[in-house]
């Protein structure tokens, strides 16, 4: 006997809202009971008031129905408020968990996007909209049918047969549109990913005159989505029109059947009118279900994707707080592969870096240098083997506790929307002394003061208001903020001019003086003068890891002073 899988966070969030759903169901009971007031009012008006001509009876009945309808309206409003708060509660329970899961998923998968956040919005909007009310009201159909059977069995039988036909039409609508809407949703996600990728590379697209070709390629995605949606809508429209026409026909048939029974004096004219109204109310949820089916299918797809994501990316439990790291790094047969890649970029590397040691990493393109940087910091988990900090597996650290002790400058520097000071302080508490100290160590303090508002200068998304060299120097200040124990710099001088290179060299010297463990990845040997040892990577393997002078003697050939170059390795 297979064991049931543990509930996901989505299931737990829904379970925590169970009492609210029960409350909405209780309100739905009274609302649907009050729905009987209208037909009963018509019954009394036709059979009592018109027959007796009593105005006081009419006024009493009218005041009664006004009061009861007011109560029903209040109950409808309260039920809506309950479900709106259920949606807000679900968002509060899941938003942070989903945000972390989205980031964790993006760290291990290529082309990740914000679709999970949009899926949560879709589920919440469905839960707080009119679509969910259909599912609360549909279970009360048998109550209305029972009243019709009490009026006369033929009236109940006509409504029952009509209801069954409408339910069959609803199932036909589901079968006809489910596959198309699912495919359209998947293609729409691809289209959004394509648009996002193009927006990030807009300057290249415009500079190389690629806009028309990119547009034609996007139109291919867009037309496929529109075609699938149009086909699904055409099928749904046919079923919806058939359902609506049949329901109107049913009401006419109910009046005709009622009139025939009234002529034979089996029922009264009041029962005839009340039965027509009551049948319309009984069959309304089915008709509404067909109308909101597209919305329901979309919400169901979002729910399934959310559940799948939260199953694949379980919540990371908090681990025991470890002492502040001293900076010793090591690898034990570590195998690292980029997200989505089948072949590893690091193949079983092992090494040891002592605390306070300054290491250079060189090698040709695609040798695994950036993969090493990400693996050292735990950004990319090792597929096999271990990456350790102070003897502990890097994955055993709580990221929020480890982060302040880590400095990282990636090859492609990304700054965030906010001020220069907020970016340097990593969007934590703005400690002016630490911010200025980091900027001074990175040699960027004077440059920041020349900005329009100094440290308070707002940066657009990605730091678009700064040049590439300025972004790199501000990113270096962010990496050095609060004097971290371990600093990893990936091509830190790729966009720097001579002034920036000199500032970088001073920053490296300052880190060495403070005993910071520094891993410096570069193609330029000019910055390697201050490192203790150099690691040479080639095709994902460590080709050499030795003292600086020994490695430079083997790999760096004499060149013009302004353009040093890496030599091909000599035969060993």
C-alpha positions as CSV (number, residue, x, y, z in Angstrom):
1,X,0.0,0.0,0.0
2,X,1.5,3.3,-1.2
3,X,1.8,6.1,1.4
4,X,0.1,9.4,0.6
5,X,2.5,12.2,-0.2
6,X,2.8,14.9,2.4
7,X,0.6,18.0,1.8
8,X,2.1,20.9,0.0
9,X,2.1,24.5,1.4
10,X,-0.8,25.2,-1.0
11,X,-2.8,22.4,0.5
12,X,-2.0,23.6,4.0
13,X,-3.0,27.1,3.1
14,X,-6.3,26.0,1.9
15,X,-6.8,23.8,5.0
16,X,-6.1,26.8,7.2
17,X,-9.0,28.6,5.4
18,X,-11.4,25.7,5.8
19,X,-13.4,27.4,8.5
20,X,-13.9,30.4,6.2
21,X,-15.1,28.2,3.4
22,X,-17.6,26.5,5.9
23,X,-18.8,30.0,6.8
24,X,-19.3,30.9,3.2
25,X,-21.2,27.6,2.8
26,X,-23.5,28.5,5.7
27,X,-24.2,31.9,4.2
28,X,-24.9,30.2,0.9
29,X,-27.5,28.0,2.6
30,X,-29.5,31.0,3.9
31,X,-29.0,32.9,0.6
32,X,-30.4,30.1,-1.4
33,X,-33.3,29.6,1.1
34,X,-34.1,33.3,0.7
35,X,-34.1,32.8,-3.1
36,X,-37.4,30.9,-2.6
37,X,-38.9,34.2,-1.4
38,X,-39.4,35.6,-4.9
39,X,-41.4,32.6,-6.3
40,X,-43.5,32.3,-3.1
41,X,-44.3,36.0,-3.3
42,X,-45.5,35.6,-6.8
43,X,-47.5,32.6,-5.8
44,X,-49.3,34.5,-3.0
45,X,-49.9,37.6,-5.2
46,X,-51.5,35.5,-8.0
47,X,-53.5,33.1,-5.8
48,X,-54.4,35.3,-2.8
49,X,-54.1,39.0,-3.5
50,X,-55.6,39.0,-7.0
51,X,-58.3,36.6,-6.0
52,X,-59.3,38.6,-2.9
53,X,-58.4,42.1,-4.0
54,X,-56.9,42.8,-0.6
55,X,-54.6,45.8,-0.7
56,X,-53.5,45.3,3.0
57,X,-52.4,41.7,2.2
58,X,-50.4,43.0,-0.8
59,X,-48.7,45.7,1.3
60,X,-47.9,43.2,4.1
61,X,-46.4,40.7,1.6
62,X,-44.5,43.5,-0.1
63,X,-43.0,44.8,3.1
64,X,-42.1,41.2,4.1
65,X,-40.3,40.5,0.8
66,X,-38.5,43.9,1.0
67,X,-37.1,43.0,4.4
68,X,-36.1,39.4,3.4
69,X,-34.5,40.7,0.2
70,X,-32.5,43.2,2.2
71,X,-31.3,40.4,4.5
72,X,-30.3,38.4,1.4
73,X,-28.4,41.3,0.0
74,X,-26.5,41.7,3.3
75,X,-25.7,38.0,3.4
76,X,-24.4,38.2,-0.2
77,X,-22.2,41.1,0.7
78,X,-20.9,39.3,3.8
79,X,-20.2,36.1,1.8
80,X,-18.2,38.2,-0.7
81,X,-16.2,39.8,2.1
82,X,-15.4,36.4,3.6
83,X,-14.0,35.1,0.3
84,X,-12.1,38.3,-0.3
85,X,-10.4,37.8,3.0
86,X,-9.8,34.2,2.3
87,X,-7.9,35.3,-0.9
88,X,-5.9,37.8,1.1
89,X,-5.1,35.2,3.8
90,X,-4.0,32.7,1.2
91,X,-1.8,35.4,-0.4
92,X,-0.3,36.2,3.1
93,X,0.4,32.5,3.8
94,X,1.9,31.7,0.4
95,X,3.5,34.9,-1.1
96,X,6.8,34.8,0.8
97,X,7.0,31.0,0.4
98,X,6.2,31.3,-3.3
99,X,8.7,34.1,-3.8
100,X,11.5,32.0,-2.3
101,X,10.4,29.0,-4.3
102,X,10.5,31.0,-7.5
103,X,14.0,32.2,-6.8
104,X,15.2,28.7,-5.8
105,X,13.6,27.4,-9.0
106,X,15.3,30.1,-11.1
107,X,18.7,29.2,-9.5
108,X,18.4,25.6,-10.9
109,X,16.4,26.1,-14.1
110,X,17.1,28.2,-17.2
111,X,14.5,30.7,-18.5
112,X,12.6,30.9,-15.2
113,X,10.2,33.8,-14.9
114,X,7.5,35.3,-12.6
115,X,4.7,32.9,-13.8
116,X,4.2,31.5,-10.2
117,X,3.4,34.9,-8.9
118,X,0.9,35.4,-11.7
119,X,-0.6,32.0,-11.0
120,X,-1.2,32.9,-7.3
121,X,-2.9,36.1,-8.5
122,X,-5.1,34.0,-10.8
123,X,-6.1,31.6,-8.1
124,X,-6.8,34.4,-5.6
125,X,-8.9,36.4,-8.2
126,X,-11.0,33.3,-9.0
127,X,-11.6,32.7,-5.3
128,X,-12.8,36.2,-4.7
129,X,-14.8,36.5,-7.9
130,X,-18.2,35.4,-9.0
131,X,-16.9,32.2,-10.5
132,X,-16.5,30.5,-7.1
133,X,-20.1,31.5,-6.1
134,X,-21.4,29.1,-8.8
135,X,-19.8,26.2,-6.9
136,X,-21.4,27.3,-3.6
137,X,-24.9,27.7,-5.2
138,X,-24.9,24.6,-7.4
139,X,-25.4,22.1,-4.6
140,X,-28.7,23.7,-3.8
141,X,-30.2,22.7,-7.1
142,X,-31.9,19.6,-5.6
143,X,-33.7,21.9,-3.1
144,X,-35.3,23.9,-5.9
145,X,-36.1,20.7,-7.8
146,X,-37.8,19.2,-4.7
147,X,-40.0,22.3,-4.4
148,X,-41.0,21.9,-8.1
149,X,-41.8,18.2,-7.5
150,X,-44.0,19.3,-4.5
151,X,-45.8,21.7,-6.9
152,X,-46.4,18.8,-9.4
153,X,-44.2,15.8,-10.5
154,X,-44.4,16.8,-14.1
155,X,-42.9,20.3,-13.3
156,X,-40.1,18.7,-11.3
157,X,-39.5,16.1,-14.1
158,X,-39.2,18.8,-16.8
159,X,-36.7,20.8,-14.7
160,X,-34.7,17.7,-13.9
161,X,-34.4,16.6,-17.5
162,X,-33.5,20.1,-18.5
163,X,-30.9,20.3,-15.8
164,X,-29.3,17.1,-16.9
165,X,-29.1,18.3,-20.5
166,X,-27.4,21.5,-19.3
167,X,-25.0,19.5,-17.2
168,X,-24.1,17.4,-20.3
169,X,-23.5,20.6,-22.2
170,X,-21.2,21.8,-19.4
171,X,-19.2,18.6,-19.7
172,X,-19.1,18.9,-23.5
173,X,-17.7,22.4,-23.0
174,X,-15.0,21.2,-20.7
175,X,-14.0,18.3,-23.0
176,X,-14.0,20.6,-26.0
177,X,-11.9,23.4,-24.5
178,X,-9.7,21.9,-21.9
179,X,-6.8,20.7,-24.1
180,X,-6.9,23.9,-26.2
181,X,-6.9,26.2,-23.2
182,X,-4.0,24.2,-21.6
183,X,-2.0,24.5,-24.8
184,X,-2.8,28.2,-25.1
185,X,-1.6,28.8,-21.5
186,X,1.7,27.0,-22.2
187,X,2.3,28.9,-25.4
188,X,1.4,32.2,-23.7
189,X,4.1,31.5,-21.0
190,X,6.6,30.9,-23.8
191,X,5.5,34.2,-25.5
192,X,6.0,36.1,-22.2
193,X,9.5,34.6,-21.7
194,X,10.4,35.6,-25.3
195,X,9.2,39.2,-24.7
196,X,11.1,39.4,-21.4
197,X,14.3,38.2,-23.0
198,X,14.0,40.7,-25.9
199,X,13.4,43.6,-23.4
200,X,16.6,42.8,-21.6
201,X,18.5,42.9,-24.9
202,X,16.7,45.8,-26.5
203,X,19.9,47.8,-27.2
204,X,21.4,44.9,-29.1
205,X,18.2,44.5,-31.1
206,X,18.1,48.1,-32.1
207,X,21.8,48.5,-32.7
208,X,21.9,45.5,-35.1
209,X,18.6,46.3,-36.8
210,X,17.0,43.1,-35.6
211,X,13.6,44.5,-34.5
212,X,11.6,43.5,-37.6
213,X,13.0,39.9,-37.5
214,X,12.4,39.7,-33.7
215,X,8.9,41.0,-34.3
216,X,8.1,38.4,-36.9
217,X,9.4,35.7,-34.6
218,X,7.2,37.0,-31.8
219,X,4.2,37.2,-34.1
220,X,4.7,33.4,-34.7
221,X,4.3,32.8,-30.9
222,X,1.4,35.3,-30.6
223,X,-0.6,34.0,-33.6
224,X,-0.3,30.4,-32.2
225,X,-1.6,31.6,-28.8
226,X,-4.4,33.6,-30.4
227,X,-5.3,30.7,-32.7
228,X,-5.6,28.2,-29.8
229,X,-7.6,30.7,-27.8
230,X,-9.9,31.6,-30.7
231,X,-10.5,27.9,-31.4
232,X,-11.4,27.3,-27.8
233,X,-13.6,30.4,-27.6
234,X,-15.4,29.3,-30.8
235,X,-16.2,25.9,-29.3
236,X,-17.2,27.5,-26.0
237,X,-19.4,30.1,-27.7
238,X,-21.3,27.4,-29.5
239,X,-21.9,25.5,-26.3
240,X,-22.8,28.7,-24.4
241,X,-25.3,29.8,-27.1
242,X,-26.9,26.3,-27.1
243,X,-27.1,26.3,-23.3
244,X,-28.6,29.8,-23.1
245,X,-31.1,29.1,-25.9
246,X,-32.1,25.8,-24.3
247,X,-32.5,27.3,-20.8
248,X,-34.8,30.1,-22.3
249,X,-36.8,27.4,-24.1
250,X,-37.1,25.4,-20.9
251,X,-38.6,28.4,-19.1
252,X,-41.2,28.8,-21.9
253,X,-41.9,25.0,-21.8
254,X,-42.3,25.3,-18.1
255,X,-44.9,28.1,-18.5
256,X,-46.6,26.0,-21.2
257,X,-46.7,22.9,-19.0
258,X,-47.9,25.0,-16.1
259,X,-50.7,26.6,-18.2
260,X,-51.8,23.2,-19.3
261,X,-52.0,21.9,-15.7
262,X,-53.7,25.2,-14.6
263,X,-56.3,24.8,-17.4
264,X,-57.1,21.3,-16.0
265,X,-57.2,23.0,-12.6
266,X,-54.5,20.7,-11.3
267,X,-52.4,23.7,-10.2
268,X,-53.1,27.4,-9.8
269,X,-51.9,30.2,-12.0
270,X,-49.7,31.3,-9.1
271,X,-47.9,27.9,-9.1
272,X,-47.4,28.2,-12.8
273,X,-45.6,31.6,-12.5
274,X,-43.7,30.5,-9.4
275,X,-42.5,27.2,-11.0
276,X,-41.1,29.1,-14.0
277,X,-39.1,31.5,-11.8
278,X,-38.0,28.6,-9.5
279,X,-36.7,26.5,-12.4
280,X,-34.7,29.5,-13.8
281,X,-33.1,29.8,-10.3
282,X,-32.4,26.1,-10.1
283,X,-30.7,25.9,-13.5
284,X,-28.8,29.3,-13.3
285,X,-25.7,27.8,-11.6
286,X,-25.2,25.3,-14.5
287,X,-25.6,28.1,-17.1
288,X,-23.2,30.3,-15.1
289,X,-20.7,27.4,-14.8
290,X,-20.6,27.2,-18.6
291,X,-20.0,31.0,-18.7
292,X,-17.1,31.0,-16.3
293,X,-15.6,27.8,-17.4
294,X,-12.7,29.5,-19.2
295,X,-11.9,31.3,-16.0
296,X,-12.2,28.1,-14.0
297,X,-9.9,26.2,-16.4
298,X,-7.3,29.0,-16.1
299,X,-7.5,29.0,-12.3
300,X,-7.2,25.2,-12.2
301,X,-4.1,25.3,-14.4
302,X,-2.6,27.9,-12.1
303,X,-3.4,25.8,-9.1
304,X,-1.8,22.7,-10.6
305,X,1.4,24.6,-11.6
306,X,1.6,26.1,-8.1
307,X,1.2,22.8,-6.5
308,X,3.8,21.2,-8.8
309,X,6.3,24.0,-8.0
310,X,5.8,23.8,-4.3
311,X,6.2,20.0,-4.5
312,X,9.4,20.2,-6.5
313,X,10.9,23.1,-4.4
314,X,10.1,22.2,-0.7
315,X,10.6,24.8,1.9
316,X,14.1,24.9,3.3
317,X,14.1,24.3,7.1
318,X,16.1,26.6,9.2
319,X,19.4,25.0,10.2
320,X,21.2,25.5,13.4
321,X,23.1,28.9,13.5
322,X,26.8,28.3,12.8
323,X,29.6,30.5,14.1
324,X,30.7,33.4,12.0
325,X,33.0,32.0,9.3
326,X,36.7,32.5,9.3
327,X,37.0,32.0,5.6
328,X,38.5,28.6,4.9
329,X,37.2,27.2,1.5
330,X,37.5,23.7,0.2
331,X,36.1,21.4,-2.4
332,X,35.8,17.6,-2.3
333,X,35.4,16.0,-5.8
334,X,32.8,18.7,-6.5
335,X,30.7,18.3,-9.7
336,X,28.8,21.4,-10.8
337,X,26.5,21.9,-13.8
338,X,24.7,25.1,-14.9
339,X,20.9,25.2,-14.5
340,X,19.3,23.0,-17.2
341,X,22.6,21.8,-18.6
342,X,23.3,18.1,-19.0
343,X,27.1,18.3,-19.0
344,X,28.9,19.6,-15.9
345,X,31.1,22.6,-16.1
346,X,33.2,21.5,-13.1
347,X,34.1,17.8,-13.1
348,X,35.2,16.5,-9.7
349,X,37.5,19.3,-8.5
350,X,39.2,19.3,-5.1
351,X,41.2,22.0,-3.4
352,X,41.8,23.8,-0.1
353,X,42.0,27.6,0.4
354,X,43.1,28.8,3.8
355,X,41.4,31.6,5.6
356,X,42.9,35.0,4.6
357,X,44.5,33.5,1.5
358,X,44.3,35.4,-1.8
359,X,43.7,33.1,-4.8
360,X,43.7,33.9,-8.5
361,X,41.7,31.8,-11.0
362,X,42.5,31.8,-14.7
363,X,41.8,29.7,-17.7
364,X,40.3,29.9,-21.2
365,X,36.6,30.7,-21.8
366,X,34.2,28.0,-20.7
367,X,36.8,26.5,-18.5
368,X,34.4,26.6,-15.5
369,X,35.6,29.8,-13.7
370,X,32.2,31.4,-13.2
371,X,30.7,28.1,-12.3
372,X,33.4,27.8,-9.6
373,X,32.4,31.2,-8.2
374,X,28.8,30.3,-8.0
375,X,29.5,26.9,-6.5
376,X,31.8,28.4,-3.8
377,X,29.0,30.6,-2.7
378,X,26.3,28.0,-2.9
379,X,24.4,29.8,-5.7
380,X,24.7,26.6,-7.8
381,X,24.5,23.5,-5.6
382,X,27.0,20.8,-6.3
383,X,25.5,17.9,-8.2
384,X,28.0,15.6,-6.5
385,X,30.8,16.1,-4.0
386,X,30.9,19.0,-1.5
387,X,31.7,22.7,-1.4
388,X,32.7,23.6,2.2
389,X,33.1,26.8,4.2
390,X,35.0,26.3,7.5
391,X,34.5,22.6,7.1
392,X,30.6,22.9,6.8
393,X,28.8,22.1,3.6
394,X,27.9,25.5,2.1
395,X,24.2,24.4,1.9
396,X,24.1,24.0,5.7
397,X,24.3,27.7,6.2
398,X,21.2,29.8,6.5
399,X,21.5,32.3,3.6
400,X,20.4,35.3,5.5
401,X,23.0,34.5,8.2
402,X,25.8,33.8,5.8
403,X,25.2,36.7,3.4
404,X,26.7,39.4,5.6
405,X,30.0,37.5,5.7
406,X,30.1,37.1,1.9
407,X,31.2,39.5,-0.8
408,X,30.4,38.7,-4.5
409,X,30.9,40.7,-7.7
410,X,29.5,38.7,-10.6
411,X,30.8,38.9,-14.1
412,X,27.5,40.6,-15.3
413,X,27.0,43.3,-12.6
414,X,23.3,43.9,-11.7
415,X,22.3,46.8,-9.6
416,X,18.7,47.2,-8.3
417,X,16.1,49.9,-8.4
418,X,16.9,52.1,-5.4
419,X,19.5,54.6,-4.4
420,X,23.3,54.1,-4.6
421,X,23.4,53.9,-0.8
422,X,20.7,51.2,-0.7
423,X,22.5,49.2,-3.3
424,X,25.8,49.3,-1.5
425,X,24.1,48.5,1.8
426,X,22.4,45.5,0.1
427,X,19.0,47.1,1.0
428,X,19.5,46.6,4.7
429,X,19.8,49.2,7.4
430,X,21.6,52.3,6.0
431,X,24.7,52.6,8.1
432,X,26.4,55.7,6.7
433,X,29.8,54.9,8.1
434,X,29.8,51.3,6.6
435,X,28.5,52.6,3.3
436,X,31.2,55.2,2.9
437,X,33.9,52.8,4.1
438,X,32.9,50.3,1.5
439,X,32.9,53.0,-1.2
440,X,36.3,54.3,-0.2
441,X,37.8,50.8,-0.1
442,X,36.4,50.2,-3.6
443,X,37.8,53.6,-4.7
444,X,34.3,54.8,-5.8
445,X,33.6,57.4,-3.1
446,X,34.7,60.4,-5.2
447,X,32.8,59.2,-8.2
448,X,29.6,58.8,-6.1
449,X,29.9,62.3,-4.7
450,X,29.9,63.7,-8.3
451,X,26.5,62.0,-9.1
452,X,23.5,64.4,-9.1
453,X,22.4,63.5,-5.6
454,X,25.5,61.7,-4.3
455,X,24.7,58.6,-2.3
456,X,21.0,59.4,-2.6
457,X,21.0,59.2,-6.4
458,X,18.2,56.9,-7.5
459,X,19.2,54.1,-9.9
460,X,16.9,52.7,-12.5
461,X,16.3,49.0,-12.9
462,X,19.7,47.4,-13.5
463,X,21.5,50.6,-12.7
464,X,20.8,51.9,-16.2
465,X,21.7,55.4,-15.3
466,X,25.4,54.4,-14.7
467,X,28.0,53.4,-17.2
468,X,29.3,49.8,-17.3
469,X,32.5,50.8,-15.4
470,X,30.5,52.8,-12.8
471,X,28.1,49.8,-12.2
472,X,31.1,47.5,-11.7
473,X,32.7,49.8,-9.2
474,X,29.5,50.3,-7.2
475,X,29.0,46.5,-7.4
476,X,32.5,46.2,-5.9
477,X,31.6,48.5,-3.0
478,X,28.5,46.3,-2.4
479,X,30.7,43.2,-2.3
480,X,33.0,44.9,0.2
481,X,30.2,46.3,2.5
482,X,30.7,45.5,6.2
483,X,34.1,43.8,5.6
484,X,33.0,40.3,4.7
485,X,35.2,37.3,5.5
486,X,35.0,35.8,2.0
487,X,35.0,37.8,-1.2
488,X,34.7,36.3,-4.7
489,X,35.3,38.7,-7.6
490,X,34.4,37.4,-11.1
491,X,36.2,39.5,-13.8
492,X,36.1,42.6,-11.6
493,X,38.2,44.7,-14.1
494,X,36.4,43.8,-17.3
495,X,34.8,47.3,-17.7
496,X,37.4,49.4,-15.8
497,X,39.6,52.1,-17.1
498,X,43.1,52.8,-15.8
499,X,41.7,54.7,-12.8
500,X,39.3,51.9,-12.0
501,X,42.1,49.3,-12.3
502,X,44.2,51.3,-9.8
503,X,41.3,51.5,-7.4
504,X,40.7,47.7,-7.8
505,X,44.3,47.0,-7.0
506,X,44.1,49.2,-3.9
507,X,40.9,47.3,-2.8
508,X,42.7,44.0,-3.2
509,X,45.6,45.2,-1.1
510,X,43.2,46.4,1.6
511,X,41.4,43.1,1.7
512,X,44.7,41.2,2.0
513,X,45.7,43.5,4.9
514,X,42.4,42.7,6.7
515,X,42.9,38.9,6.3
516,X,39.9,38.5,3.9
517,X,39.8,35.3,1.9
518,X,39.8,36.5,-1.7
519,X,39.0,34.5,-4.9
520,X,39.9,36.6,-7.9
521,X,38.7,35.3,-11.3
522,X,40.2,37.1,-14.3
523,X,41.5,37.0,-17.8
524,X,44.0,39.8,-17.2
525,X,47.2,38.8,-15.5
526,X,47.9,42.4,-14.5
527,X,45.7,42.1,-11.4
528,X,47.4,38.8,-10.3
529,X,50.4,40.5,-8.9
530,X,48.9,40.4,-5.3
531,X,47.6,36.9,-5.2
532,X,49.3,34.1,-3.2
533,X,48.4,31.2,-5.5
534,X,46.8,30.7,-8.9
535,X,44.4,28.0,-9.9
536,X,44.3,27.2,-13.6
537,X,41.1,25.7,-14.9
538,X,40.7,23.9,-18.2
539,X,37.6,22.0,-19.4
540,X,36.2,21.8,-15.9
541,X,39.3,20.4,-14.3
542,X,42.1,21.9,-12.3
543,X,45.1,22.0,-14.6
544,X,47.4,23.6,-12.0
545,X,47.1,25.1,-8.5
546,X,50.4,26.4,-7.3
547,X,52.2,29.6,-6.0
548,X,51.7,32.7,-8.2
549,X,55.2,32.9,-9.6
550,X,55.4,29.3,-10.6
551,X,52.1,29.5,-12.5
552,X,52.9,32.8,-14.2
553,X,56.3,31.5,-15.3
554,X,54.5,28.6,-17.1
555,X,51.4,30.3,-18.4
556,X,52.3,34.0,-19.0
557,X,54.6,34.9,-21.9
558,X,56.4,38.2,-22.2
559,X,54.3,40.8,-24.0
560,X,54.1,44.6,-24.5
561,X,53.7,46.3,-21.1
562,X,50.3,47.7,-22.0
563,X,49.0,44.3,-23.2
564,X,50.1,41.3,-21.2
565,X,48.7,38.0,-22.5
566,X,48.3,34.4,-21.3
567,X,50.5,31.9,-23.0
568,X,49.5,28.4,-24.0
569,X,50.7,25.9,-21.3
570,X,54.0,24.4,-21.9
571,X,54.4,20.6,-22.1
572,X,54.9,19.2,-18.6
